[in-house]
């Protein structure tokens, strides 16, 4: 069984803390030899059980000794810390192919903490005499990417509090500092460590308890302040109002202690906390966030909790039950009527916003307007974006939100919305048709050769004078900047600006759109986070990747990458020499600003001043990046000078 093709899986239906595994082979009166001498243990916390985590001992071995011989006795195994799992798999191991009989019992209890995973920087090593102290999270069972570890649980949730002297451990035969995870103060005035916690369900948090070391003789101190942000779902943004707490007093007592941080009853599934340094080192051994009630799936935090109490005798219980039943029926009927009325008004509002953008009489044009390009009565070619029939309610809501947003956008460099189809069939968004497709294919394909010749008209009527390649490309970039300038004035954040999301019409007219992610042609340009969320990380600013913050300044970063694509004529992918993981690590280098960050090189034939404009778009601080109005003016000036 070295290939581990067969296994025994136990589904626990909910999260449990598994403290002991007991196994037994077949006895058969002393003649049975169907037993396993060792086995491997895998477990999962996912609801579908697809992502399996391997358990490993502290010595690096992940093979557990099982039933020895055929004496019919039980063989029980425990391990610190016990894993939190929803499902477990046992893989029997044997030196040869053989039959294996296995009885299995699991011991533990339901995991009431609710913590599904936490994200934290890797612990560091403190150099002391006579030996260094390793302050890493050695039992973390998640993933590691660059400076971060995510998607798992470890020593910050194992329930074991560290000693006052962090160089000692509560368990024998373990290295110094095992009970703690520690970080050294980075440079900067607001040095902090960021921890993010994900819970299984929505909870109401009253407080958070953090166990810290305070051994001043080695430069270790308790944090001076903590700031916590909250959000209820993965797709929503962080709530703007944080919960803050400052640790008052001198804290001269060198003993380790637990700091209670009030959270004010905030409701969330995700919590992101910034712990600010007060000394050279900060060491944590435990963090308990789940202090407050939890909300089962399908419940709303606005619904009152029903507390159990002692029953009281009531007179005429039957009449009371009938009255309560009638009241409940009336309330449900009223709620149904209100829901239908609101749903009808919702649809009328959406369709009205989109359809009222056209003239009331399509056969009559205002005085002084240009004549139509097509004769009346002839068909008009349009582009249709269709929502899949099996789309979720969230996808349907986002689709309608996109239609509402596009309905109020009127700019020559923004794709125009013509209508919305919302009948019994699938939802459709109808937009104007751009005959040359997206800018990425236009520049990289045969049609893009028009931009590299010495005669490239920009509009069909009247004919434009002959243009060289660089002015034409700069004109393309200026049109994109013009469309983004319009969006930024409305405080609309695009989040996915790239050449794949810019469409090209007649006369090299470029308009900003947002259809790239829905096309399988560009699926390789998106990075899938935890198998769910698609992110265009090669175009995203560092604060978007690391903190999930999207602003017009982050769109300016993406515009710099888009302009780089235009000037390279989409011949290569941004950061083509880096893997997705290296791109994420490069975002961390931009955040730390220690000189290790990488920038896109100057495209061939690009003036240094124009590359300097791109570098300004990639400034670390969002306030230092140029506005789209300035970018539009600079590109127009560069086009005139070229």
N, C-alpha and C positions, 0 to 999 in steps of 0.2 A: 504493500500500500504506500509506496513513496510518492505516488502521484496524487494521492488524496482525492480520488474520484468518488468515493462513497462516504456518506456522513449521516449522522442523526441530528435532526434539527428540532428544536423545541421553541414554539412561539408562545410568548407570555402575554400577548395582546396589549400590554401597557408596560411602561418603564419599571424595572425592578432593580434593586441592589442585590446582586448575587454574591453571597458570602462563602458558599461551600458547594462543591460538586462531589457526589458519591457515585461510584461505579461498582459493578459486580459482573463477573463472567458466568458461564454455565457450569454448574457443579456436577450433576449426573452421578451422584454417589462416589465422587472422587475420580471418575473416569473422564470427565469433560475437559477438553483442552481448547474450547472455543472462548478465548479471552483475548484482551488486548493488553500488551505490556506497557504501551504508552499511547498517548493521543495528543492531538492539537486542538486547541479551543479557539473558536472565532465567535464574535458577537456583533450585534448591530443595534443601533438606536433608531434607525429609520422606520417609518411606518410601513414601507414596502419591503424592508429587510434586504435590499439589494447591496448596500454598502456594508461590507464586513470588516471588522477591526480584529487584528490578531493580538492575543494577549501574550506578553513576554515577561519573563522574570527579570529581576534587576541585574542578573548576571548576563543577560543577553540571550538566554535560551528560551524557546517557546514550546518545547516538548515537555508534556506533563506525564509523570509516571502514573500508570493505570493499575489494573488488576494483575497481580503476580501469582502465577501458579493456578491450580484448580481447587483450592481449598474452600471455595464458595464464600469467602469472607468479603466484606465491604472494603473498599479503598476510597477514603475521603481525602480531598485536597482543598486547601484554602490558600489564598494569596492576598497580600496587601499591596495596594488598596483594592477592595472588591470592585469589579466593573459594574457600570450601569448599562443595562441592556434591555431590549425589547424582544430579541430572539437570540438563541445560541445554537452553534453547530459544534458537534464533536466529530473529529476526523480520526478514526482508529489508524494506528500505524503498526506495521509488522515487517520483519525482514524478508518475508516471502508471501506469496499468494495463499490465503487461508480463509476459512470461515470464521467470523467473529460474532459472538453473542454478547450483548451488552444490556445491562439494566442500569438505569440512570435516575438519580434523584438530585434535584436542585434545592438549595436552601437559601433563603433571603427574605426580603420584604419589599413592598411597593416603594418606589422612589418618589417621596413626597416633596423633595426639594424643587422639582420641576425644571432644574437647569439642564438644558440640552447640550450646550457647548459654550466655550469661551475662547476669545481670541486675545493673544498677548504677544509681546516681543519675547524673543528667546532670552532666557536668563544668562547672566554673564559670570565670569570667573574673577574672584577677588584674590589678588596675590598677597599672601601672608607667609610669615616665617613660622614653622619650617616647611609647610606645604600649602599650595594654593587651595582655595575653597571654591568648589563648583556649585553655583547657585542656579542650576538649570532645572526645568520641570521634567524630571527623569521619567515620570509615569504618565506623561501626556500621551493620549491615544488618538490624536487627530493628525492633521497634515502640517507640513512645514514648507513654506515658500519664502525664500529670501530671509529677511529679518523677522518674519512673523510665523506663528503657529496658530492654526485655526481649525474649527470643526471637531473639537474633542474636549475631553475632560482630563484633569490631572491633579496635581498636588494642591491646587487652590480650591478643590471641592471634595477632598478625601476625608474631611472631618478631623484631621490630625493637626494639633496646634504645636508649633515649634517651641523649643526651649528658650530660656533667656539668653543662653550662650549659643549662638547659631553655629559655632564650630562643632557642636555635639549634636547627636541624634537620639531620638527615643528608641530606635531599633539598633540592634547590634550589627556588627560587620558591615556597616554602611559608611560611606565617605563623609567627611565634614561638610556641613551645609545642606545635607540631603532634605531636611524638613522645610527648607525655605526656597523661594524663587526670588532672585534679586537682580537689580539693575543699577548701573552706575550713572551718575548725573551727566547728561549730555551738555554740550555747550549751548549757551543762549540764556536770555533773561527769564523766560517762562518755561524752564525745563520741566518736563512731565513725562509720565508713562501712561499710555492709553490701553485700557482693558475694555473689551466688549463682551457682553453676556447675551446669550440667546436662550429663551425659555420655551417650553413645550406649548404653552397656552398663554392667553392674555391674563395678566395678574395685576393686582393693586398693591403697590409697594409702599410700606410705611417707613422702612429703614433698611440700611445695609450695614453689616458688621464685617470689619476688616481686621485681621490679626497681624500686627506689625512687630518687627524687632526694633529695639531702641538702644543698641549697644554702642554708646558714643565712643568708646575707646578704639573702635575700628572704623569710625566715620559713618556709622549707621544711625539714621534718625527716622522718626515718624514723619509722614507727609504733612505739609503745612496747610494744604487746601485740596479739596476735591470738587470737581464739577461734573455733573451727570446729565446726559441727554437721553431722551426717550422717544421711541416710536412703536406703533402697534403692529405694523406689518413690514415685511421685507421690502415691498415696493414703494412705500411711502417715505417721505423725507423726515429727517429728525425734527422734533418739535423745537421751536425757536427759543423757548424759555427753559433754561437749565435749572437743576437743583444744585445749589452750592452749599458747602460747609467748610468752615475754617476751624482748625484745631487750635484752641486757645491755651495759654499757659506755657511754662518753660519746658515741661516734659524732661526734667533732668534725671528722673528715675530711670536707670538703665534696664529695667525689667521689660520684657515683651508684654504687650497688652492688646486688647481688642478695642478698636475705635468704632463707635456707633455713629453712622451718618444718616440723618433724617432725610427721607425722600418725599414726605408730604402726601402720601396716598396716591401717587401718580400711577396711571394705568398704562401698561406697555408689555410688549413681548421682547423687545430689544432694549438694552441699556448700554450706553457708552460712557465710560468714566475717565476723566483726566486727573491723575494724582500728581500734584506738584511737589517737587523736591524741596526739602528744607535743609538737607545735608548732602554729603557726597554719595551715599548709598541709600537705597530704599529696599527693604526685604519684607515680603508677604509670605505667610504660610497658610492662610485660609481667607476666603471671601464668601460671605453668606448674604445673598440678595433676596431670596424668596421669603420675605417677611410680609405677609399679607394674603388675602383670599385669592384663589385662582378661579378662572371662569371656564366652565366646560365648553367644548366646541358647540357652536350654534347659539350660545348665550350672549347677551350684550351686557357690558358693565353697567348700563343704565337700569337694568332689571334689578329689583330688590332681592337681597338674599333672604331666604326663609329660615329662621332659626328654630330649632326644635325646642319644645317646651312641654309642660305637663298638660294633658287634656283636661278640659273642664266640662262638667255635665251641663247640657243645655236642654231646655224644655222644647218639646215638639221638634225633634231633629228632622223628621221627614219633610215638614213644611219649609224648614230652613234650606234643606238640600234642593228642593224644587225651586225656591226663589233664587238661590245662587246659580243654578243651572240656567234659568231664564235670563238672568243678568249677563252671564257669560255669553250666551247665544246672541243677545242684543249687541253686546260690545263687539263680538267677532263680525257680525253683520255690518255694523257701522264702520269698522276698520276696513272691511272689504270694499265698501262703497267709496270710502276716502281714497283707498289705494287706486281704484279704477279711475277716479276723477283726476288724481295727481298724475297717473300714467298717461292719460289722454292729453292733459295740458303739457306734459313733458314732450310728447311727440309733436304736438302742434307748435311748441316753441322752437324745437330744432328745425323742423321743416320750414317754419316761417322765416327764421333767420337766414336760411340758405337761399330760399326761392325769392325773397324780397330784394335780393341784391341785383336782380335783373330789372330792366325797364318794364313798366306795366304793359305797354303795347309794343310787342316786338316788331310790328310792321311799320311803326312810325319812329323816326330818329329825331333827336333834338336838332335845332338849327345850328349850322356850322360844324357838325360832326363829320367824320370821315365816312365815306361810303363803305358798305360791307364788302369784305373780300370775296364772299360767296353770294351767288344770286339767291333771292328769296325762294323758299320751297325746295332747295337742294339740300341733301344730307350734310351734316357737320360731323367731322371725325373727332371723337373724344377718347379720353383714356378713362377706364373704369377700374377702381380698386374694390374687390369683393371680399367680404368677411366670410370665412368658412362657416358652413351650417353647424358644425359641431363645436364652434367657439364657446368659451366659457362666458359667464356673466361679466366678469371683469374685463375680458377682451372686448365684449360688446360695448361696455361702458367707455373704455378707452377709445374705441372706434368712433363712437358718437362724440366724444370730447374732441377728437381730432377734427371731425367735421365742423363742430361749433367754432373751433379756433380758426380753421381755414376760411370759414364763412365771413369773418370780419377782417380778413387780410386783403388789402387792395394795393398792390405795388407792381410796377413793370417787371421786377425781378423776383417775384414770388409766383409760384404756380397758382392759377386761379381756379377756385371751386365753382362748378357750374350747377351742381345739384346733388341731392341725396335721394336714393330709392329705399324706402322702408316699408314695402308691402309685405305680403305673407311669405315671400321668398327671402333669400339672404340679403343682408344690408349691402348697399353699394354706395361708393363715393365717386362722382363723375367730375373729372377735371379736364382742362384743356389739353389737347394732344400736342406733344412736342415731337416733331417728326424725326429728329436725329437721336432720340433716346437720351441716355444718361451721359454725362460729361466724361466719365471714366472710359466708357467704350468708345466715345467719339474721339478722344485724344489718342487712345491706344490702338484704334482700328484703322481701316483704310480711309475712312472719312477724315480722320485727323491729319492726313497728309496735306489737307488744304491749309492748315496752319503753319506748315513748314515750307511752303512755296513762297515766292516773292509777290504773288498776286492773290490776296484773300479778301474779298469784299465782306464787309460787316453787315450790310443790309441789302435786300434785293432792290429797293427802290427808295431814293435814287441811287445809282451805282456809286460805291465808295472808291476812293483812290487806292492804288496798290499799296499794300501794307506788308511790312516785314514780319517775321515770325514773333520776335519778342514783343513788339507793340500789341500784336493780336492777343498773345497770351496774357499780357498785362490788362488788356481790355476785358478779357474773360474774368480775371481776378477782380477787377473793379466792379463788374456787374454782380459778382457774388457778394462783395463787400456792401454794395448798395442794398441788396435784398436783406442782408443781415443787419444793416443800419436801421432799416424799417422795423425789423423784429425787435431789436434792442430798445428802440424808442417806445414800443408797446410793452416792454419788459417781458417778452416772450423768449424763453430759452430753447434753442433748437435741440441740443444734446447729442446730435449725430451728424454734424456738418462734415461732408466729404464730397469728393467728385462723384461718387456713386449716387449721391442724393441731390445732384444738380442736373437739370434737364436742359437740352439744347434744342432750340427751334430754328426757324428760318433766319438766315443772315447771322448765324452764330449768336443768337439771342439766348442768354443763359438765365435760368430761373431756379431758385432754391425750392427743393421739394423734400419729402421725407419718406421715400418708399424703399430705400436700399436694404433695410433689414428684412423686409418681407420677401425679398427675391433670393432664391437659392443660389444664384450666380455668385453672390458675395458672402456666402455663409462662412468662408474661410477667413474673412476679414474681421470676424467677431469672436471674442473669447467667451466661452461658456463658464460661468462661475457656479461651482457646486452643482453642475449639471442642469441648472435651471435658467439663470439670467444670462442673456447675451449682452456683451459689452464691447464696443469698439475701442479697445484700450490703446491702440496705436495712434489714435486721434485725440485721446482724452488727456486733459490736464492732470497733473499729479494729485490735486485735491479731489478730483472726481473719482480716481481709482482708489485712493487711500481713505477718503472721508465721505464719499458719496455726495459732495457739494457741487451743484450745477448753477452757474451764474452766466450773465453775458460775458464776463471775463474768461470763463472756461470755454465759451464759444469762440472767443478771440484766439485762444490757444489752438483750437481745432481749425480755425481759419488759416493759421500759419502753416499747419500740416497740409491743408487743402491747397494753399498756394504753392507749396513745395511739390505737390502732385502735379499741378498744372504746369509748372516750369520744367518738370522732368517728363512731361507728356505721359504720365501714368505708366512709365516703363518698368517701375519697380515699386514694391510695397514699402511704406515707411518703416524704418528700422528693420529692413529685410534680413540683416545679418543677426538679429536678436530673436530668440524664441519668446513666446508669450510670457513665460515666467521671468525672463531677463528684462522684458519691457516693464513688468510690474516692479522688479527690483530697481530699475532705472528711475521709476517714479519715486521710490524711497530715497534715492540719491538726490533728486531734485528737492525733496522735502528737507533733507538734512543740510543741503547746500555746502558740502565739504569738498567740492571740486571734482567729484567722481561721476557726475551726471554726464550723459551723452546727448548731443544735439544732432539733428539731421544736417548732413553736409550741404555745402553750397552747390546747387545744381549746375551742370555744365552750361556755360554761356550766361550765367546769371550775374548781374552787377553786384559787387560787394555791398553797395548801399541797400539793394533790395533784400539781400540775405540778412542784413542788419535789421530790416523791418520784421523779418520772420523771427529773428532772435528776440526782438522786443515782445513779440506775441508769446514767446515761451519763457517769459520772466517768471521767477519763482513767486513773487508777490503779485496778487491779482490787480492791485492798484497801479502797478508799474506797466501793465499791458495797455496798448493803445486801444482807443475806442474805434468802433466801426466807421464813424464819421471821419476820423483822422486817417484810417486805413484807406477809405475810399478816395480821399483827397490825395494821399501819397501815391496811390497806384495810378490815378489819372495824371499826376505830374510826371511820374516815371514813364508812363506811356508816351506823353508828349515829348520828353527828353530823348527817349529811345528812337 
